Amino acid sequence: MPNELYFEDFYVGQKFHSLGQAKVTAEEIKEFGSKYDPQPFHLDEAAGENSFFKGLAASGWLTAAIVMRLRVQSIVVAGGMIGAGVEEMRWTEPVRPGDTLRTEIEVVGVRQSNSRPEFGVVRTRTLAYNQDNVVVLRSTVNFLAPLRDSTK
């Protein structure tokens, strides 16, 4: 497990690769779809075959949740990764049963928070790939990281 990171530890161009991967199952796709995004192509293989997706496809929100888990496992921010907004989120390819996801995250901006001087804002660009190295999600996300001196 990486050490906890503070705002001062982040710099533009810094890259983080997911420490693990996440294998997506048909059961997980259907369970999430049933609970949070009950559309036919997230619930049933036959319905998926007859849809835009031409097969069972994970909800984009399930994909985003998996990517979030990979992010917080890979970037351990002191006190937790506090979200400060999503600028962009694009689902570029469907996630299917059996896909294995991993992430690459690049820091593209750092600045002190205007409203919370004890925090800095870290802007990141995330690419999520499947096992075939196809990008399935692209996002630009900001999070807060505490300044090291603010914890003393």
Residue pairs with C-beta under 8 A, 6 or more apart in sequence:
1 76
2 19
2 74
2 75
2 76
3 76
4 76
4 77
4 78
4 79
5 75
5 76
5 77
5 78
5 145
6 77
6 78
6 145
6 146
6 147
6 148
6 151
7 110
7 112
7 119
7 120
7 122
7 145
7 146
7 147
7 148
8 120
8 147
8 148
9 145
10 107
10 110
10 120
10 122
10 145
11 107
11 110
12 107
12 108
12 109
12 110
13 106
13 107
14 106
14 107
15 104
15 105
15 106
15 107
16 74
16 75
16 103
16 104
16 105
16 106
17 74
17 102
17 103
17 104
17 105
18 70
18 71
18 73
18 74
18 102
18 103
18 104
19 70
19 73
19 74
20 70
20 73
20 102
21 70
21 100
21 101
21 102
22 66
22 69
22 70
22 100
22 101
22 102
23 98
23 99
23 100
23 101
24 58
24 62
24 66
24 95
24 96
24 97
24 98
24 99
24 100
24 101
25 97
25 98
26 45
26 56
26 97
28 58
28 62
29 42
29 56
29 57
29 58
29 59
29 62
29 95
29 97
30 42
30 43
30 44
30 56
32 42
32 58
32 59
32 61
32 62
32 65
33 39
33 42
33 43
33 58
33 59
33 62
34 42
34 43
36 59
36 61
36 62
37 59
37 61
37 62
39 59
40 47
40 48
40 51
41 47
41 48
41 51
41 52
41 53
41 56
41 57
42 48
42 56
42 57
42 58
42 59
44 56
45 55
45 56
48 54
48 55
48 56
48 57
49 55
51 57
53 94
55 94
55 96
56 96
56 97
57 94
57 95
57 96
58 94
58 95
58 96
58 99
60 89
60 91
60 137
62 95
63 91
63 95
63 101
63 128
63 136
63 137
64 89
64 137
64 139
66 101
66 128
67 101
67 103
67 126
67 128
67 137
67 139
70 101
70 102
70 103
70 128
71 81
71 103
71 105
71 126
71 141
72 80
72 81
74 103
74 105
75 81
75 105
77 143
77 145
77 146
78 145
78 146
78 151
79 146
81 143
81 145
82 119
82 143
82 144
83 141
83 142
83 143
83 144
84 121
84 142
84 143
84 144
85 141
85 142
86 139
86 140
86 141
86 142
87 123
87 140
87 141
87 142
88 138
88 139
88 140
89 137
89 138
89 139
90 137
90 138
90 139
91 136
91 137
92 135
92 136
92 137
92 138
93 130
93 134
93 135
93 136
94 136
95 101
95 130
95 136
99 130
99 131
99 136
100 130
100 131
101 128
101 129
101 130
101 136
102 128
102 129
103 126
103 127
103 128
103 129
104 126
104 127
104 129
105 124
105 125
105 126
105 127
106 124
106 125
106 126
107 122
107 123
107 124
108 123
108 124
108 125
108 140
109 121
109 122
109 123
110 120
110 121
110 122
110 123
111 120
111 121
112 119
112 120
112 121
112 147
113 119
113 120
113 121
113 144
116 144
117 147
118 146
118 147
118 150
119 144
119 145
119 146
119 147
119 150
120 144
120 145
120 146
120 147
121 142
121 143
121 144
122 142
122 143
122 144
122 145
123 140
123 141
123 142
124 140
124 141
124 142
124 143
125 138
125 139
125 140
126 137
126 138
126 139
126 140
126 141
127 135
127 137
127 138
128 135
128 136
128 137
128 138
129 135
129 136
130 136
